[in-house]
Amino acid sequence: MAAHVLRLRLALLFGALRGDAGHVVRVVLGLIALVVATAAACWALLTMRDASTDAVRTVTVLGGSAVTLGFALAPLIGALDDPLDPRRFALFGLSRGRLAGVLAVAGLISVPILALLAVGVCAAIMWADHGVPIAVGIVSIVLGILTCSLLARVCGALASLFLRERRSRELSGVFVLVVLVVVVPVGVFLASLEWRGAVPSQLLQAVDALALTPFGAAWALPGAVGAGRAVWPVALVAVATIVALSLLWLWGVRRLLTTTERPGTGRERAGLGWFGVAPGTPGGAIAARSLVYWFGDRRYVVNALVIPVAAAITTVPLLIAGVPPEIVALVPVPFAALFLGWLPHDDVAYDSTAIWMHISGGVRGVSDRVGRLVPVLLVGVPLLAVAVPVATSLHGRWAILPALTGVCAVLFLSGLGLSSISSVVAPYAVSRPGESPFQQPQRTSAGGAVAQGLVMVGVLVLSAPVVWCGWLALQGDAEAATTALWGGLAIGLGVLVVGVVIGSIAFERRGARLMEFAEST
Amino acid sequence: MTASLPVPNDIDPEEPDRHSSARVVRITDSVPQPSDKPRRPARAPRQGGKSAPRKKRATAAPVDPGPPPPLPSDLEIAASVAASIVVPPRPPLPAPALDAVAGPEPVAVAAPEPVAVAEPEPVAVVEPEPVTVAEPLPAVVPALAPPAAPVAEPVLAPPVAEEPEPDATPGEPASTNESLAVPTLPAATGDALVLRGVTKRFGSTHAVDGIDLTVPAGTFYGLVGPNGAGKTTTLSMIAGLLEPDRGTIQVAGVDAATHPLAAKKLMGVLPDRLRTFDRLTGRQLLYYYGVLRGLPPAVVESRTADLARAFDLQDALGRSVSDYSAGMLKKVMLAGALIHSPRLLVLDEPFEAVDPVSSAIILDILSAYVAHGGTVILSSHGMELVQRVCTRVAVIVAGQVLAEGTVDEVRGELTLEQRFVELAGGLSDVEGLEWLHTFSG
């Protein structure tokens, strides 16, 4: 049986090269990219032969942990069907233990594992140059590859058990955003550390901690030997990880073989898009509907695209005026935060008369208000999470990071809070659904301009104390930075909550007037 | 069939006044209703409001027992009427028999005599029904004439007998009712919808000027009127999309002004000429409708499948709603209005742009819905259709109700369309367009 499954696995691998021309080209390009990346990684590792042990250890542990994490996340994020899903073998009546073993082995035959093997071998060679016995290097490779492949199997099984019915392009997108939010700030932080030829001590601490986690243990083995640290704890964690994963895999195979999918749900959910991802409550449905519009309606897209451009343009006059570049680097991000918070200040008007569905449906104000904020949060939080560290690293002083975070938080969150009120209380006409975003309707009163201006001014007034603290921090006051961080978060969240509450009450009270407004535009 | 049994008013524990009055009225009313819609209890032309009803009640009480045999003449008439009237969905109501009696007296008087009739109905239970149908018609005719009277009054008032089972049955056909044959009398039930003195102004124009309407539960209620008469405004106010300047609206006993969310929960709404979220696919839109109403997703999905089948939308569910034709849009929005099984359906021009096959299907669905105690209020320009399917009808002109009652009461000896044109001011001779008759090329 094992031979059959392995042959099937190989056939599947080569089968990926068949199909229409476009598909083959994509696969080949992907393979080439992978080969190039692998070769680059190998070459980079081999050039580290003369680097310090600490540096090599840092690189292998961090890199190995990241790769292992990738193997865990890929099956969760990717919406691909696993050809080695144990359920596909359910009808053959194989014994579960054997099937689990065979599939685990077959899982070793895959392109990513081969690439990992190549890199691992290079790492072992490099460690051998640092005086680590070659046997230790080999054990490390074996443990590391087993960990990665088992992790991929187990996560695939979990995804198949729990995520299948919710899986969709939208959900994958959310996962990618989450990863981005975590990875980019970490990457920027690492890049900004002061290396100066030696590994910074903070990083070494992080490496030591990672070496004792399931993700990094296998890769840390040669490093522990080379640096003369305690080897047993690391080896123990690595082996225990594999044992635990094997048990999980056995359990997963048993679960998969003894439960059935719910095809009904799976198929019904298909075609719901964001609605399938969001919780099935009025608020969740409104969030999903807003997301569909935010990513599909040109009126929203243009608004969102204008923000980074506008924020970037603010730097031009400052640079021309001779403001030091490291100060200017801090300006665009708060601007973007301000505009992001201000973005939904007229959200109701964009629905035009379709708002009747919310009003006649008896939707609670909170559901409407919070649901509408979800897309801005989904766009704004990752954007700021990436932009704040980048701006800080451009500025050069990491002490300013908390201050910048606090200022952005207060601008963004209090903007959302005030917008929640103004979109109910003072909506003004915008271009109708389907019209060009640049075609503005006739406005008979100045109400629109007043609402826009009031929200903007209100946000600035509410944020003033935090911005002041941020300015002090920029002058070198370290305590002010912390004050700005916590003050910004507190004021921002407070205004957001108050704004949502007031907006909710207003929404429930003013339903009929919203309809009159919608029909009159 | 069971649905038709509306009449159970025997007791009005809770709201004695109303019921009594209602019953009285009903009798008269019931008589006329030839159509078999489930129940057409209410109807009596009686503006009297509460005080009047009471009197009747007293008198009526004694009468009850006698659910009388229909008059022969009536039957004949009924037969002829019946022929013309197509009431596909549901069997006739028991009540009609009584009506027959009333019939003769009809009109103005109606209130008093009818009395007895109404109550008996409950008694009648299922069996009687068949008979009823025929009878009612005859009665109607006479009755109609009087109401025709220009003034709104006669028609309007009728608080009457809305009580019948409708409420009890609500959205989902209550099995209990059926078993009893006689519906429970929902004291609470009564009217599915009551408007009192509802007024709405836009600027200086009175879009709606002091409208009183009473829609008994379990009726198919038509709102007709010329363009700009205020039908859409009235329906919007009922649906909670507009606030009346004055007056009160009660949905199944819930005051819409003080408990808007509770009132909205009871209604399914199909507006005319309002947008919907047309970037969603049909499936997403129906899901949105259902989940906004607080239904669990699994229920929404199974109902979506059922509705798509019923409305023949299966192939369209995956497409964006903005690509739908006008008729399909109506259908998907109507399906959305039904998805939470509301007690009252408020439909603005539901048949506009819908093809004949689809309209027949929609009518079927709505008739079954009404038969099981649901209430439909719709506006339409299709007089023929209103005459055919509605149990009761109100003619609105310039924001006022000019006539209200059963279809037969309102139309008298004319067709509904003729009567409507008459009420709406008649066809004035068109002058000043002579140039149109000298062709320029």
Chai-1 contact restraints between the chains, C-beta under 6 A:
chainA,res_idxA,chainB,res_idxB,connection_type,confidence,min_distance_angstrom,max_distance_angstrom,comment,restraint_id
A,E268,B,E301,contact,1.0,0.0,6.0,A-B,restraint_1
A,G271,B,R283,contact,1.0,0.0,6.0,A-B,restraint_2
A,G271,B,G318,contact,1.0,0.0,6.0,A-B,restraint_3
A,F275,B,Q284,contact,1.0,0.0,6.0,A-B,restraint_4
A,F275,B,Y287,contact,1.0,0.0,6.0,A-B,restraint_5
A,G280,B,V291,contact,1.0,0.0,6.0,A-B,restraint_6
A,G280,B,P297,contact,1.0,0.0,6.0,A-B,restraint_7
A,P282,B,L292,contact,1.0,0.0,6.0,A-B,restraint_8
A,A285,B,Y288,contact,1.0,0.0,6.0,A-B,restraint_9
A,A285,B,V291,contact,1.0,0.0,6.0,A-B,restraint_10
A,A285,B,L292,contact,1.0,0.0,6.0,A-B,restraint_11
A,R289,B,F277,contact,1.0,0.0,6.0,A-B,restraint_12
A,R289,B,Y288,contact,1.0,0.0,6.0,A-B,restraint_13
A,V292,B,R279,contact,1.0,0.0,6.0,A-B,restraint_14
A,G296,B,R279,contact,1.0,0.0,6.0,A-B,restraint_15
A,S352,B,R275,contact,1.0,0.0,6.0,A-B,restraint_16
A,T353,B,L274,contact,1.0,0.0,6.0,A-B,restraint_17
A,T353,B,R275,contact,1.0,0.0,6.0,A-B,restraint_18
A,A354,B,R275,contact,1.0,0.0,6.0,A-B,restraint_19
A,A354,B,T276,contact,1.0,0.0,6.0,A-B,restraint_20
A,A354,B,F277,contact,1.0,0.0,6.0,A-B,restraint_21
A,W356,B,L241,contact,1.0,0.0,6.0,A-B,restraint_22
A,W356,B,P271,contact,1.0,0.0,6.0,A-B,restraint_23
A,W356,B,L274,contact,1.0,0.0,6.0,A-B,restraint_24
A,I359,B,L241,contact,1.0,0.0,6.0,A-B,restraint_25
A,S360,B,A239,contact,1.0,0.0,6.0,A-B,restraint_26
A,S360,B,G240,contact,1.0,0.0,6.0,A-B,restraint_27
A,S360,B,L241,contact,1.0,0.0,6.0,A-B,restraint_28
A,S360,B,K264,contact,1.0,0.0,6.0,A-B,restraint_29
A,S360,B,V269,contact,1.0,0.0,6.0,A-B,restraint_30
A,G361,B,L292,contact,1.0,0.0,6.0,A-B,restraint_31
A,G361,B,R293,contact,1.0,0.0,6.0,A-B,restraint_32
A,G362,B,L261,contact,1.0,0.0,6.0,A-B,restraint_33
A,G362,B,K264,contact,1.0,0.0,6.0,A-B,restraint_34
A,G362,B,K265,contact,1.0,0.0,6.0,A-B,restraint_35
A,V363,B,L292,contact,1.0,0.0,6.0,A-B,restraint_36
A,A512,B,L242,contact,1.0,0.0,6.0,A-B,restraint_37
A,A512,B,E243,contact,1.0,0.0,6.0,A-B,restraint_38
A,M515,B,L241,contact,1.0,0.0,6.0,A-B,restraint_39
